[in-house]
């Protein structure tokens, strides 16, 4: 997707990070430009996922976001076939993700809108409809799995687990654009989204466009999931959308607190997990996965919040 960015914008960010890295001692954490890129990438992902996570958990859409992430396998498979049939020979393989990512995003948005439509038309439970689309997407990916034989352009392990240390400058710029878009939408529509999900009948009586708001949130969530997992992996996106928001629900006293605690928790586990992974590697010589460290940190905080919630509720009742 860097074809849509000017070379000047890309080089400007790389030069800035290179200059910042020289301020710190050699071999230190901040001297490595890949660590600085990872800090930016994880900060942006945390701000985005933390902001929408409270809505995901509040709307009981944890399974929905998980399905969207796994449906990306089908989107990548479709994009791979498109690239092989129409672009191989005319475009270098280094441009694979530049062409496949838009296809993956559009496919994810289509799946999300499809789930919302079928749910509204059939009256089936959400988990049932999600299960149908989940099966369709994984079946489609399995149908095409033998075609994807070039691991130099697509690795299943990288797609599942990701590695923020390999994020590039163009990807950081696109994540920044996604973060600005997400926060801009929430500033104007957050209260309506919460009200519509809390009591749809009352929202309809107030002439809120409940169906439109639901479709909008579904498509934005699909956009966030499909763009972010491309850079940091399926595992990390699922965890950041659900676990920090669940932690915030344990200790937050109202919706405003839940929102901000979710965002702050996402930032804490992302940056803390990155630092912990580096520190463990320096001390033991073993390179632990950054995504796994972040996920385990977020789960640890969730269990801590369960304990803390007992004291908070005890104080509020006295």
Residue, then its C-alpha position, 0 to 999 in steps of 0.5 A: x500500500x506504500x504506492x499511495x504514499x510519497x517517498x518523501x513521507x516515508x523517508x521523513x519518518x525513517x530519518x526522524x527515527x534514525x536521528x532519535x536513535x542516535x540520542x541513546x547509547x549504542x546497544x540500548x533499547x532506544x538506539x535500535x530503530x526497529x524498536x522505535x518503529x515497534x513503539x509507534x506501531x504498538x501505540x497506534x494499535x493500542x489506541x485504536x483497539x483500546x478505543x473500540x474494545x469497550x464497545x466490542x465487549x459491551x455489545x457482546x461481540x467478542x466472538x464476532x471480532x474473533x471471526x473477523x480476524x480468522x476470516x482474513x485467511x480467506x481474504x488473503x487467499x482471494x488476494x493471492x489468487x488475484x495477484x497470481x492471475x493478474x499481476x505476476x509478471x507485471x509487478x514485483x513480488x515485493x508489492x504483494x501486500x500492497x495489492x492484497x491488503x485492500x482486497x483483504x480489507x474489502x472482503x472483511x468488510x463484506x463478511x462483517x456486513x453479511x453477518x449483520x444482514x443475515x442476523x437481521x433477516x433470519x432472527x438467528x442468534x448472533x453466535x449461530x450466524x457468526x459460526x456460519x460465516x466463520x465456516x465459510x471463510x475458513x472453508x474458502x481458505x482451505x480450498x485455496x491453501x494449496x495454491x499459496x505455495x510461496x512462503x516468501x510472500x505469505x507465511x501463516x506463522x507470521x500472519x497468526x502471531x505477527x511481529x511488531x519489530x518488522x513493521x515498516x514506515x509506510x505501515x506506521x503511516x497507514x496505522x496512524x491514518x486508521x487511528x485518526x479515522x477511528x477516534x474521529x468517528x468515536x468522537x462524533x458517534x460514540x454516545x449514539x453507538x453506546x445508546x443504540x446497543x444498550x437499548x435499541x427500542x428506546x433508541x428507535x423511539x428517539x429516532x436514532x438510526x440503529x441499523x445504520x449505526x450497527x452496520x457502521x460499527x461492524x464495518x469499522x471493526x472489520x476495517x480495524x481488524x483487517x488492517x491491524x492484523x496485517x501488521x501485528x498478527x491475528x493473535x495480538x489483535x484479538x487480545x487487544x480488542x477483548x482483554x483490556x476492555x474486559x479488564x476495564x469492565x472489572x474495575x470501571x465504575x461507569x462507561x467513561x471510566x471503562x473506555x479510558x481504562x481500556x485505552x490505558x490498559x492497551x497502551x500499558x500492556x503493549x509498551x510494557x510487553x515490548x520492553x519486557x521482551x527486550x529485557x528478557x532477551x538481553x538477560x537470557x539470550x532467548x528471543x521471546x515473541x513480542x506478541x506473546x509477551x503482550x498477550x500474556x501481560x494483558x491476561x495477567x492484568x485481567x486476573x489482577x483486575x478480578x482481585x482489585x474489583x472485590x476491593x473496589x466494590x467493597x469500598x463502594x458498598x460501604 
